[in-house]
């Protein structure tokens, strides 16, 4: 029976001499050890790939993957830089976004979070993660927010409760000192991603977020980009931008986590 040369040699050494039982035992044990080691490595790599895919979906699918903003801190929503945004080839049209670090206060305590203002009519990824309420409840002028399940539990609030949203980057100086821009918001819904994003992200209507940031009508923080593969930002970020424009992406908040996962995969591979 014909066998390829590597298989022929392997079987020859595996069987060994008929009278040398110890050598045959060592060969069998070595083969079994190598087989178990390879199977373990394949299993661990499969688990790591699945873990990375879950992180991409649960975290990067909700957070702004990339934002193009201006050095002035504001952009006009009525003057979309089509030529600038088209060079990045995003999977969806770029949409305006308002974002800022914020502090939430309820009757039970305080919590720090990242506030983003979006257009509820857009196909935002947060829509598929809502477990209570709906995205359509975020109407301009109603001052309503979506909270992550973990953040709502930390503040001990439910749909319909009030929370105070404060933005320190839009503070005003008064005779009593520096006072952050703040307003009472109603919890319109809860979302759940199964990650730490649930304790850090607050979503509201872009118009209400802009007013809280003391923006003029029609102004936003920047243009939000979406990609099928969030990891392409490492290549796109190196593209030159016109003077006055800047690029920021998810790596500023989650870069260390995914870098650690990828390093472990490379070490195991």
Backbone as JSON, one array per atom type, in Angstrom:
{
  "sequence": "XXXXXXXXXXXXXXXXXXXXXXXXXXXXXXXXXXXXXXXXXXXXXXXXXXXXXXXXXXXXXXXXXXXXXXXXXXXXXXXXXXXXXXXXXXXXXXXXXXXXXXXXXXXXXXXXXXXXXXXXXXXXXXXXXXXXXXXXXXXXXXXXXXXXXXXXXXXXXXXXXXXXXXXXXXXXXXXXXXXXXXXXXXXXXXXXXXXXXXXXXXXXXXXXXXXXXXXXXXXXXXXXXXXXXXXXXXXXXXXXXXXXXXXXXXXXXXXXXXXXXXXXXXXXX",
  "N": [[0.85, -1.19, 0.0], [0.58, 2.18, -0.87], [2.21, 4.92, 0.71], [2.67, 8.34, 1.55], [5.97, 9.76, 1.85], [6.61, 11.17, 4.37], [4.62, 10.08, 6.09], [5.23, 7.39, 5.95], [7.8, 7.3, 7.12], [7.17, 8.26, 9.67], [5.4, 6.27, 10.66], [7.16, 4.14, 10.66], [9.07, 4.77, 12.65], [7.33, 5.02, 14.75], [6.28, 2.48, 15.23], [8.62, 1.0, 15.63], [11.18, -1.39, 16.56], [10.27, -4.8, 16.8], [11.09, -6.14, 19.09], [11.81, -4.23, 20.9], [10.23, -3.04, 23.3], [10.14, -0.94, 25.13], [11.05, 1.31, 23.68], [8.99, 1.5, 21.84], [6.91, 2.15, 23.58], [7.75, 4.66, 24.52], [7.63, 6.08, 22.11], [4.86, 5.99, 21.53], [3.84, 7.42, 23.74], [5.07, 9.9, 23.35], [3.93, 10.68, 20.92], [1.24, 10.83, 21.7], [1.43, 12.9, 23.58], [2.23, 15.09, 21.98], [0.01, 15.25, 20.3], [-2.07, 15.88, 22.12], [-1.11, 18.35, 23.01], [-1.19, 19.92, 20.64], [-3.95, 19.84, 20.09], [-4.89, 21.17, 22.37], [-3.76, 23.71, 21.98], [-5.04, 24.53, 19.6], [-7.66, 24.6, 20.52], [-7.53, 26.61, 22.51], [-6.79, 28.84, 20.93], [-9.06, 29.02, 19.34], [-10.96, 29.71, 21.26], [-9.9, 32.2, 22.03], [-10.18, 33.62, 19.63], [-12.96, 33.65, 19.43], [-13.53, 35.09, 21.75], [-12.37, 37.57, 21.14], [-13.97, 38.3, 18.97], [-16.44, 38.58, 20.27], [-15.86, 40.75, 21.93], [-15.42, 42.73, 20.01], [-17.98, 42.95, 18.92], [-19.63, 43.59, 21.13], [-18.43, 45.81, 22.38], [-16.96, 47.55, 20.52], [-18.91, 47.7, 18.65], [-20.75, 49.44, 19.63], [-19.55, 51.73, 20.79], [-18.3, 54.92, 19.53], [-16.51, 54.36, 16.63], [-14.71, 55.84, 15.12], [-13.98, 59.32, 14.94], [-14.15, 62.33, 13.23], [-13.03, 65.47, 13.81], [-12.87, 69.06, 14.47], [-10.28, 71.42, 15.23], [-11.31, 73.55, 16.59], [-13.21, 72.45, 18.17], [-15.81, 72.25, 17.44], [-18.18, 71.5, 14.85], [-20.05, 72.24, 11.87], [-23.21, 70.94, 11.34], [-24.6, 71.31, 9.05], [-22.81, 71.61, 7.05], [-21.34, 69.35, 5.75], [-18.2, 67.85, 5.34], [-17.81, 66.41, 2.63], [-15.87, 65.46, 0.78], [-13.67, 65.07, 2.44], [-14.58, 63.11, 4.27], [-15.26, 60.99, 2.61], [-12.94, 59.69, 1.85], [-12.36, 57.73, 3.65], [-13.97, 55.54, 3.4], [-16.22, 54.45, 4.91], [-18.59, 52.07, 6.24], [-21.17, 52.94, 6.55], [-23.05, 55.98, 6.0], [-21.45, 58.95, 7.18], [-22.25, 60.44, 10.3], [-23.36, 63.21, 12.3], [-22.14, 63.87, 15.62], [-22.34, 64.48, 19.11], [-20.24, 64.63, 21.84], [-18.91, 64.07, 25.12], [-17.15, 63.99, 28.24], [-18.9, 63.22, 31.22], [-20.88, 63.65, 34.23], [-23.13, 61.86, 36.2], [-25.9, 62.21, 38.37], [-27.89, 60.86, 40.86], [-30.49, 60.18, 43.3], [-29.17, 58.35, 44.76], [-26.43, 58.56, 44.42], [-23.28, 59.38, 42.71], [-21.89, 59.09, 39.37], [-19.39, 58.64, 36.94], [-19.28, 59.11, 33.39], [-19.39, 58.64, 29.78], [-20.84, 60.84, 27.62], [-22.82, 60.73, 24.72], [-24.35, 62.3, 21.97], [-26.83, 61.56, 19.66], [-28.54, 61.09, 16.49], [-31.72, 59.92, 16.7], [-33.09, 58.83, 14.54], [-31.24, 57.68, 12.92], [-29.43, 54.71, 11.85], [-28.36, 53.53, 14.35], [-26.0, 51.53, 16.16], [-26.67, 51.05, 18.82], [-29.33, 50.58, 18.96], [-30.07, 47.86, 18.66], [-29.35, 46.88, 21.09], [-30.99, 47.69, 23.1], [-32.9, 47.03, 25.93], [-35.0, 47.86, 27.42], [-37.55, 50.26, 27.06], [-37.18, 52.57, 24.28], [-35.36, 53.7, 21.36], [-36.59, 55.71, 19.97], [-37.77, 57.32, 21.82], [-36.06, 59.32, 22.43], [-36.4, 62.39, 21.97], [-35.99, 65.63, 20.53], [-35.54, 68.29, 22.75], [-36.89, 67.07, 24.79], [-35.22, 66.06, 26.66], [-34.12, 63.42, 27.42], [-32.58, 60.27, 28.27], [-30.61, 57.35, 27.45], [-29.51, 54.72, 29.41], [-26.88, 52.49, 30.39], [-27.34, 49.11, 31.52], [-25.83, 48.39, 33.81], [-24.98, 50.89, 34.76], [-27.41, 52.11, 35.39], [-28.21, 50.44, 37.46], [-26.21, 50.99, 39.31], [-26.77, 53.65, 39.92], [-29.25, 53.28, 40.87], [-31.7, 53.66, 39.43], [-34.64, 53.68, 37.31], [-36.55, 53.21, 34.28], [-38.14, 56.19, 33.49], [-37.38, 57.54, 35.77], [-35.58, 60.39, 37.18], [-32.45, 61.9, 36.42], [-29.53, 63.82, 37.09], [-27.55, 65.39, 34.75], [-24.29, 66.34, 34.24], [-21.85, 68.39, 32.72], [-18.57, 69.01, 32.67], [-16.84, 70.19, 30.87], [-18.16, 72.26, 29.74], [-18.33, 74.36, 31.53], [-19.3, 77.23, 33.51], [-18.12, 80.36, 34.69], [-18.85, 81.87, 37.68], [-19.8, 84.26, 40.27], [-19.86, 82.57, 42.42], [-18.07, 80.66, 41.85], [-16.73, 78.08, 39.69], [-19.13, 76.56, 37.74], [-20.49, 73.63, 36.48], [-22.08, 72.89, 33.32], [-25.38, 71.81, 33.46], [-28.3, 69.69, 33.73], [-31.57, 68.35, 34.34], [-32.44, 65.09, 33.37], [-34.63, 62.64, 31.93], [-34.87, 59.16, 32.35], [-35.12, 57.29, 29.56], [-34.82, 54.75, 28.6], [-33.13, 51.52, 28.78], [-30.08, 49.88, 28.01], [-28.13, 46.98, 27.09], [-25.01, 45.57, 26.73], [-23.47, 43.6, 27.72], [-20.91, 44.14, 28.56], [-18.3, 46.29, 29.95], [-19.08, 48.68, 28.94], [-21.68, 49.17, 29.56], [-21.66, 50.47, 31.95], [-20.6, 52.91, 31.48], [-21.42, 54.5, 29.31], [-23.57, 57.03, 28.14], [-26.46, 57.87, 26.41], [-28.06, 60.3, 24.45], [-30.34, 62.63, 22.84], [-29.04, 64.34, 20.01], [-29.5, 67.06, 19.76], [-30.26, 67.88, 22.35], [-27.94, 67.21, 23.73], [-26.16, 68.98, 22.51], [-27.15, 71.45, 23.37], [-26.65, 71.21, 26.09], [-23.92, 71.27, 26.0], [-23.57, 73.84, 25.32], [-23.52, 74.58, 22.64], [-24.02, 76.27, 19.52], [-27.01, 76.46, 17.48], [-27.27, 73.77, 15.22], [-24.67, 72.87, 15.46], [-22.07, 70.48, 16.18], [-19.95, 67.99, 17.79], [-18.34, 66.52, 16.1], [-17.83, 64.3, 13.24], [-19.11, 61.13, 12.96], [-17.81, 57.93, 12.17], [-18.4, 54.72, 10.68], [-17.36, 51.31, 10.52], [-17.0, 48.11, 8.91], [-15.03, 46.42, 9.83], [-13.61, 47.21, 12.73], [-10.88, 47.32, 13.24], [-9.54, 48.48, 11.16], [-8.95, 51.06, 11.62], [-6.37, 51.52, 12.44], [-4.88, 51.69, 10.13], [-6.22, 53.66, 8.65], [-5.95, 55.91, 10.23], [-3.49, 56.97, 9.7], [-3.67, 58.45, 7.43], [-3.31, 61.61, 5.81], [-4.7, 64.69, 7.05], [-6.64, 67.64, 6.32], [-5.54, 70.93, 7.27], [-6.31, 71.84, 10.56], [-8.15, 69.86, 11.07], [-8.79, 66.8, 12.85], [-8.21, 63.4, 13.9], [-9.75, 60.84, 15.79], [-10.16, 57.75, 17.54], [-11.5, 54.52, 18.62], [-9.35, 53.35, 19.92], [-8.24, 55.04, 21.78], [-9.71, 54.68, 24.06], [-10.13, 51.92, 24.35], [-7.9, 50.64, 23.42], [-5.72, 49.37, 24.76], [-6.86, 47.06, 25.85], [-7.62, 45.44, 23.6], [-5.16, 45.23, 22.4], [-3.77, 43.7, 24.26], [-5.21, 41.29, 24.09], [-4.67, 40.55, 21.44], [-1.89, 40.25, 21.58], [-1.64, 38.03, 23.26], [-2.78, 36.1, 21.61], [-0.89, 36.05, 19.54], [1.36, 35.11, 20.91], [0.54, 32.55, 21.59], [0.18, 31.48, 19.12]],
  "CA": [[0.0, 0.0, 0.0], [1.42, 3.38, -1.02], [2.1, 5.97, 1.71], [3.63, 9.44, 1.36], [7.22, 9.54, 2.57], [6.56, 11.55, 5.8], [3.81, 9.13, 6.85], [5.99, 6.13, 6.0], [8.87, 7.43, 8.13], [6.54, 8.38, 10.99], [4.93, 4.95, 11.08], [8.33, 3.28, 10.87], [9.65, 5.06, 13.96], [6.32, 4.82, 15.78], [6.2, 1.04, 15.53], [9.92, 0.57, 16.16], [11.5, -2.81, 16.43], [9.31, -5.66, 17.49], [11.59, -6.58, 20.39], [12.12, -3.09, 21.77], [8.94, -2.57, 23.8], [10.3, 0.36, 25.8], [11.12, 2.34, 22.64], [7.65, 1.67, 21.3], [6.14, 2.85, 24.6], [8.17, 6.07, 24.48], [7.12, 6.66, 20.86], [3.43, 6.19, 21.68], [3.6, 8.49, 24.7], [5.47, 11.16, 22.73], [2.9, 11.02, 19.94], [0.05, 11.24, 22.44], [1.7, 14.21, 24.17], [2.2, 16.11, 20.92], [-1.38, 15.37, 19.85], [-2.82, 16.62, 23.14], [-0.63, 19.73, 23.0], [-1.72, 20.61, 19.46], [-5.39, 20.02, 20.29], [-5.08, 22.23, 23.38], [-3.43, 24.99, 21.36], [-6.12, 24.86, 18.66], [-8.84, 24.94, 21.32], [-7.32, 27.92, 23.14], [-6.84, 29.86, 19.88], [-10.46, 29.17, 18.95], [-11.6, 30.47, 22.33], [-9.42, 33.58, 21.95], [-10.82, 34.25, 18.47], [-14.34, 33.92, 19.8], [-13.53, 36.16, 22.75], [-12.1, 38.82, 20.44], [-15.16, 38.63, 18.19], [-17.44, 39.06, 21.2], [-15.47, 42.09, 22.35], [-15.66, 43.64, 18.88], [-19.41, 43.18, 18.77], [-20.24, 44.18, 22.31], [-17.81, 47.08, 22.75], [-16.7, 48.42, 19.38], [-20.13, 47.87, 17.88], [-21.57, 50.48, 20.25], [-18.75, 52.96, 20.93], [-17.87, 55.55, 18.27], [-15.28, 53.72, 16.16], [-13.81, 56.92, 14.72], [-14.63, 60.63, 14.88], [-13.39, 63.41, 12.61], [-13.44, 66.72, 14.46], [-12.09, 70.25, 14.16], [-9.52, 71.93, 16.37], [-12.16, 74.49, 17.33], [-14.08, 71.7, 19.05], [-17.17, 72.23, 16.91], [-18.36, 71.44, 13.4], [-21.41, 72.56, 11.44], [-23.91, 69.78, 10.8], [-25.14, 71.67, 7.74], [-21.71, 71.7, 6.08], [-20.6, 68.08, 5.83], [-17.02, 67.8, 4.46], [-18.0, 65.15, 1.9], [-14.6, 65.0, 0.2], [-12.81, 64.61, 3.53], [-15.12, 61.89, 4.87], [-15.37, 59.91, 1.62], [-11.67, 58.99, 1.68], [-12.21, 56.67, 4.65], [-14.73, 54.37, 2.98], [-16.98, 53.87, 6.01], [-19.66, 51.17, 5.8], [-22.41, 53.71, 6.6], [-22.78, 57.42, 5.88], [-21.01, 59.62, 8.4], [-23.33, 61.15, 10.99], [-22.84, 64.11, 13.34], [-22.19, 63.36, 16.99], [-21.89, 65.33, 20.21], [-19.73, 63.75, 22.89], [-18.15, 64.73, 26.18], [-17.17, 63.33, 29.55], [-20.01, 63.76, 32.01], [-21.14, 63.09, 35.56], [-24.55, 61.67, 36.46], [-26.25, 62.23, 39.78], [-29.24, 60.45, 41.25], [-30.66, 60.28, 44.75], [-28.32, 57.34, 45.4], [-25.01, 58.84, 44.32], [-22.7, 59.94, 41.49], [-21.19, 58.16, 38.49], [-18.78, 59.25, 35.76], [-19.67, 58.43, 32.16], [-19.17, 59.32, 28.51], [-22.1, 61.21, 27.0], [-22.85, 60.94, 23.28], [-25.62, 62.72, 21.42], [-27.02, 60.97, 18.34], [-29.84, 61.25, 15.84], [-32.45, 58.65, 16.89], [-33.57, 58.3, 13.27], [-30.16, 56.98, 12.24], [-29.3, 53.28, 12.14], [-27.3, 53.45, 15.35], [-25.84, 50.17, 16.7], [-27.25, 50.92, 20.16], [-30.74, 50.2, 18.83], [-30.23, 46.42, 18.86], [-28.95, 46.53, 22.45], [-31.95, 48.23, 24.06], [-33.68, 45.99, 26.6], [-36.17, 48.48, 28.02], [-37.74, 51.54, 26.4], [-36.87, 52.57, 22.85], [-34.52, 54.81, 20.9], [-37.46, 56.77, 19.47], [-38.17, 58.21, 22.91], [-35.11, 60.43, 22.51], [-36.91, 63.48, 21.14], [-35.34, 66.91, 20.78], [-36.22, 69.14, 23.71], [-37.5, 66.28, 25.87], [-34.13, 65.8, 27.61], [-34.19, 62.04, 27.87], [-31.32, 59.55, 28.08], [-30.51, 55.9, 27.56], [-28.44, 54.33, 30.32], [-26.51, 51.09, 30.42], [-27.97, 48.38, 32.62], [-24.98, 48.46, 35.0], [-24.99, 52.26, 35.26], [-28.72, 52.33, 36.02], [-28.22, 49.72, 38.74], [-25.33, 51.73, 40.23], [-27.48, 54.86, 40.35], [-30.55, 52.84, 41.4], [-32.77, 54.34, 38.7], [-35.37, 52.89, 36.34], [-37.17, 54.0, 33.21], [-39.06, 57.18, 34.03], [-36.74, 58.29, 36.85], [-34.81, 61.57, 36.81], [-31.03, 61.97, 36.78], [-28.9, 65.09, 36.74], [-26.4, 65.2, 33.86], [-23.4, 67.49, 34.34], [-20.73, 68.38, 31.78], [-17.58, 69.95, 33.19], [-16.15, 70.89, 29.79], [-18.94, 73.44, 29.37], [-18.57, 75.06, 32.79], [-19.38, 78.68, 33.51], [-17.53, 80.99, 35.88], [-19.8, 82.75, 38.36], [-19.25, 84.76, 41.55], [-19.77, 81.46, 43.37], [-17.06, 79.73, 41.38], [-16.96, 77.4, 38.42], [-20.3, 75.7, 37.79], [-20.62, 72.88, 35.24], [-23.37, 72.9, 32.64], [-26.14, 70.68, 33.99], [-29.74, 69.69, 33.5], [-32.24, 67.11, 34.71], [-32.87, 64.25, 32.26], [-35.48, 61.5, 32.25], [-34.39, 57.89, 31.8], [-36.07, 56.83, 28.54], [-34.62, 53.34, 28.3], [-31.91, 50.87, 29.23], [-29.46, 48.99, 27.03], [-27.19, 46.02, 27.67], [-24.05, 44.98, 25.8], [-22.74, 42.53, 28.39], [-19.53, 44.56, 28.77], [-18.19, 47.44, 30.84], [-19.71, 49.84, 28.3], [-22.96, 49.38, 30.22], [-21.47, 51.33, 33.12], [-19.8, 54.08, 31.1], [-21.93, 55.25, 28.17], [-24.89, 57.65, 28.25], [-26.89, 58.27, 25.07], [-29.17, 61.24, 24.43], [-30.57, 63.25, 21.53], [-27.92, 65.21, 19.66], [-29.89, 68.45, 20.01], [-30.2, 68.12, 23.79], [-26.53, 67.17, 24.11], [-25.54, 70.21, 22.03], [-27.56, 72.53, 24.27], [-25.93, 71.02, 27.34], [-22.54, 71.68, 25.72], [-23.65, 75.26, 24.97], [-23.25, 74.77, 21.22], [-25.03, 76.99, 18.75], [-27.9, 75.58, 16.71], [-26.64, 73.18, 14.04], [-23.27, 72.52, 15.72], [-21.81, 69.17, 16.79], [-18.54, 67.79, 18.16], [-17.6, 65.95, 14.97], [-18.52, 63.36, 12.35], [-18.87, 59.75, 13.39], [-17.61, 56.98, 11.08], [-18.66, 53.31, 10.98], [-16.6, 50.38, 9.68], [-17.32, 46.69, 9.09], [-13.94, 45.92, 10.67], [-13.1, 48.35, 13.5], [-9.43, 47.33, 13.33], [-8.95, 49.21, 10.03], [-8.61, 52.42, 12.05], [-4.92, 51.63, 12.57], [-4.37, 52.09, 8.82], [-6.86, 54.9, 8.22], [-5.52, 57.04, 11.06], [-2.24, 57.51, 9.17], [-3.93, 59.3, 6.27], [-3.2, 63.04, 6.15], [-5.92, 65.47, 7.17], [-6.45, 69.08, 6.09], [-5.17, 71.7, 8.46], [-7.42, 72.16, 11.45], [-8.96, 68.68, 11.34], [-8.08, 65.76, 13.59], [-8.8, 62.06, 13.93], [-9.73, 60.09, 17.05], [-10.87, 56.49, 17.37], [-11.77, 53.72, 19.81], [-8.11, 52.92, 20.58], [-7.96, 55.93, 22.89], [-10.41, 54.18, 25.24], [-10.09, 50.46, 24.47], [-6.75, 50.13, 22.69], [-4.89, 48.49, 25.58], [-7.54, 45.78, 26.01], [-7.51, 44.64, 22.38], [-3.74, 44.95, 22.17], [-3.42, 42.58, 25.13], [-5.8, 40.07, 23.52], [-3.93, 40.19, 20.23], [-0.56, 39.8, 21.98], [-1.79, 36.67, 23.76], [-2.98, 35.24, 20.45], [0.38, 35.91, 18.83], [2.24, 34.27, 21.71], [0.07, 31.17, 21.51], [0.32, 31.0, 17.74]],
  "C": [[0.89, 1.24, 0.0], [1.13, 4.38, 0.09], [3.06, 7.09, 1.33], [4.83, 9.24, 2.26], [7.15, 9.98, 4.03], [5.75, 10.56, 6.64], [4.55, 7.81, 7.01], [7.06, 6.18, 7.09], [8.28, 7.51, 9.53], [6.06, 7.04, 11.51], [6.1, 4.01, 11.4], [8.91, 3.5, 12.27], [8.63, 4.85, 15.08], [6.23, 3.36, 16.2], [7.5, 0.51, 16.13], [10.16, -0.91, 15.91], [10.54, -3.64, 17.28], [9.78, -6.05, 18.88], [11.85, -5.46, 21.36], [10.82, -2.48, 22.26], [9.06, -1.19, 24.46], [10.34, 1.5, 24.79], [9.75, 2.59, 22.03], [6.76, 2.44, 22.29], [6.45, 4.35, 24.6], [7.61, 6.76, 23.24], [5.62, 6.95, 20.97], [3.13, 7.35, 22.63], [3.98, 9.85, 24.12], [4.43, 11.63, 21.72], [1.63, 11.51, 20.62], [0.24, 12.63, 23.05], [1.64, 15.33, 23.15], [0.77, 16.34, 20.45], [-2.21, 16.19, 20.83], [-2.41, 18.09, 23.16], [-1.18, 20.53, 21.84], [-3.22, 20.86, 19.6], [-5.68, 21.12, 21.31], [-4.82, 23.6, 22.79], [-4.52, 25.45, 20.41], [-7.37, 25.3, 19.43], [-8.7, 26.33, 21.94], [-7.38, 29.04, 22.11], [-8.27, 30.09, 19.42], [-11.23, 29.99, 19.99], [-11.18, 31.93, 22.28], [-10.03, 34.32, 20.78], [-12.27, 34.59, 18.77], [-14.46, 35.05, 20.8], [-13.31, 37.52, 22.09], [-13.3, 39.26, 19.62], [-16.28, 39.16, 19.08], [-17.12, 40.48, 21.66], [-15.73, 43.11, 21.25], [-17.14, 43.97, 18.76], [-20.02, 43.94, 19.92], [-19.71, 45.56, 22.65], [-17.68, 48.01, 21.54], [-17.92, 48.59, 18.49], [-21.01, 48.99, 18.41], [-20.81, 51.8, 20.38], [-18.48, 53.59, 19.57], [-16.54, 54.98, 17.82], [-14.25, 54.76, 15.73], [-14.61, 58.21, 14.61], [-13.66, 61.62, 14.24], [-13.91, 64.72, 13.19], [-12.5, 67.85, 14.06], [-11.4, 70.75, 15.42], [-10.33, 72.92, 17.21], [-13.08, 73.79, 18.31], [-15.5, 71.59, 18.56], [-17.14, 72.14, 15.39], [-19.81, 71.79, 13.1], [-22.06, 71.33, 10.82], [-24.47, 70.05, 9.41], [-24.07, 71.75, 6.66], [-20.82, 70.46, 6.21], [-19.42, 68.09, 4.86], [-17.0, 66.48, 3.68], [-16.68, 64.6, 1.38], [-13.67, 64.45, 1.28], [-13.28, 63.26, 4.07], [-15.14, 60.72, 3.91], [-14.08, 59.12, 1.48], [-11.49, 57.82, 2.65], [-13.05, 55.44, 4.34], [-15.5, 53.69, 4.09], [-18.15, 53.06, 5.46], [-21.02, 51.85, 5.8], [-22.07, 55.19, 6.41], [-22.36, 58.02, 7.22], [-22.17, 60.43, 8.99], [-22.72, 62.07, 12.04], [-23.02, 63.51, 14.73], [-21.73, 64.44, 17.95], [-21.43, 64.4, 21.32], [-18.92, 64.55, 23.89], [-18.16, 63.83, 27.42], [-18.23, 64.02, 30.42], [-20.07, 63.07, 33.37], [-22.65, 63.01, 35.75], [-24.79, 61.62, 37.96], [-27.69, 61.78, 39.95], [-29.37, 60.61, 42.75], [-29.74, 59.33, 45.49], [-26.83, 57.63, 45.29], [-24.61, 59.42, 42.98], [-22.03, 58.83, 40.68], [-20.63, 58.94, 37.31], [-19.14, 58.44, 34.52], [-19.24, 59.25, 30.95], [-20.53, 59.58, 27.87], [-21.92, 61.34, 25.49], [-24.26, 61.34, 22.87], [-25.74, 62.25, 19.99], [-28.37, 61.37, 17.77], [-30.59, 59.93, 15.99], [-32.93, 58.02, 15.59], [-32.49, 57.5, 12.55], [-30.11, 55.51, 12.66], [-28.16, 53.08, 13.12], [-27.21, 52.04, 15.93], [-26.47, 49.97, 18.07], [-28.68, 50.42, 20.1], [-30.96, 48.71, 19.16], [-29.89, 45.97, 20.27], [-29.94, 47.01, 23.51], [-32.81, 47.1, 24.62], [-34.93, 46.55, 27.27], [-36.32, 49.88, 27.44], [-37.42, 51.43, 24.92], [-36.05, 53.8, 22.49], [-35.37, 55.99, 20.45], [-37.92, 57.72, 20.57], [-37.22, 59.4, 23.06], [-35.54, 61.51, 21.53], [-36.22, 64.78, 21.53], [-36.18, 67.75, 21.74], [-36.87, 68.4, 24.86], [-36.48, 65.94, 26.97], [-34.28, 64.42, 28.27], [-32.89, 61.32, 27.53], [-31.55, 58.05, 28.09], [-29.31, 55.58, 28.44], [-28.13, 52.85, 30.15], [-27.11, 50.41, 31.64], [-27.15, 48.49, 33.91], [-24.99, 49.86, 35.61], [-26.31, 52.57, 35.96], [-28.8, 51.63, 37.37], [-27.34, 50.43, 39.76], [-26.01, 52.97, 40.78], [-28.84, 54.55, 40.96], [-31.7, 53.63, 40.76], [-33.4, 53.37, 37.7], [-35.93, 53.8, 35.27], [-38.23, 54.91, 33.82], [-38.48, 58.0, 35.16], [-35.93, 59.46, 36.29], [-33.35, 61.41, 37.26], [-30.5, 63.34, 36.36], [-27.64, 64.79, 35.93], [-25.57, 66.47, 33.86], [-22.21, 67.31, 33.41], [-19.74, 69.45, 32.23], [-16.88, 70.74, 32.09], [-16.91, 72.12, 29.32], [-19.29, 74.25, 30.62], [-18.65, 76.57, 32.57], [-18.77, 79.21, 34.81], [-18.52, 82.02, 36.43], [-19.15, 83.3, 39.63], [-19.11, 83.67, 42.6], [-18.73, 80.43, 42.97], [-17.44, 79.11, 40.05], [-18.1, 76.4, 38.56], [-20.45, 74.96, 36.47], [-22.01, 73.04, 34.63], [-24.14, 71.65, 33.06], [-27.62, 70.83, 33.71], [-30.3, 68.33, 33.94], [-32.72, 66.4, 33.44], [-33.74, 63.11, 32.79], [-34.93, 60.25, 31.6], [-35.45, 57.33, 30.85], [-35.94, 55.35, 28.23], [-33.29, 52.84, 28.83], [-31.39, 49.98, 28.11], [-28.48, 48.06, 27.75], [-26.32, 45.43, 26.57], [-23.31, 43.79, 26.41], [-21.28, 42.85, 28.6], [-19.5, 45.77, 29.7], [-18.73, 48.72, 30.22], [-21.02, 50.18, 29.01], [-22.85, 50.29, 31.44], [-20.79, 52.65, 32.78], [-20.43, 54.97, 30.04], [-23.35, 55.73, 28.41], [-25.26, 58.19, 26.87], [-28.09, 59.19, 25.18], [-29.33, 61.81, 23.03], [-29.47, 64.27, 21.25], [-28.24, 66.67, 19.94], [-29.8, 68.79, 21.5], [-28.76, 68.11, 24.29], [-25.82, 68.46, 23.69], [-25.91, 71.4, 22.92], [-26.83, 72.43, 25.6], [-24.47, 71.45, 27.19], [-22.43, 73.16, 25.36], [-23.2, 75.52, 23.53], [-24.35, 75.64, 20.62], [-25.87, 76.0, 17.97], [-27.18, 75.07, 15.47], [-25.18, 72.82, 14.23], [-23.18, 71.16, 16.42], [-20.33, 69.08, 17.13], [-17.71, 67.27, 17.0], [-18.48, 65.04, 14.15], [-18.11, 61.95, 12.73], [-18.81, 58.82, 12.18], [-17.85, 55.56, 11.57], [-17.87, 52.44, 10.01], [-17.05, 48.95, 9.97], [-16.28, 46.03, 9.99], [-13.34, 47.09, 11.43], [-11.58, 48.43, 13.54], [-8.77, 48.08, 12.16], [-8.54, 50.62, 10.44], [-7.1, 52.61, 12.18], [-4.28, 52.06, 11.25], [-4.93, 53.45, 8.41], [-6.36, 56.11, 9.0], [-4.24, 57.68, 10.54], [-2.45, 58.4, 7.95], [-3.89, 60.77, 6.66], [-4.56, 63.72, 6.17], [-5.64, 66.93, 6.83], [-6.15, 69.8, 7.39], [-6.41, 72.06, 9.27], [-8.31, 70.99, 11.79], [-8.13, 67.63, 12.06], [-8.91, 64.48, 13.65], [-8.7, 61.49, 15.34], [-10.54, 58.82, 16.86], [-10.93, 55.72, 18.69], [-10.51, 53.31, 20.56], [-7.75, 53.81, 21.77], [-8.61, 55.44, 24.18], [-10.23, 52.69, 25.45], [-8.87, 49.85, 23.8], [-5.94, 49.12, 23.48], [-5.53, 47.11, 25.73], [-7.36, 44.9, 24.79], [-6.06, 44.34, 22.03], [-3.28, 43.78, 23.03], [-3.97, 41.26, 24.59], [-5.02, 39.62, 22.3], [-2.52, 39.68, 20.57], [-0.62, 38.36, 22.49], [-2.0, 35.69, 22.61], [-1.68, 35.01, 19.7], [1.35, 35.01, 19.59], [1.84, 32.8, 21.63], [0.23, 30.59, 20.12], [1.74, 30.74, 17.36]]
}
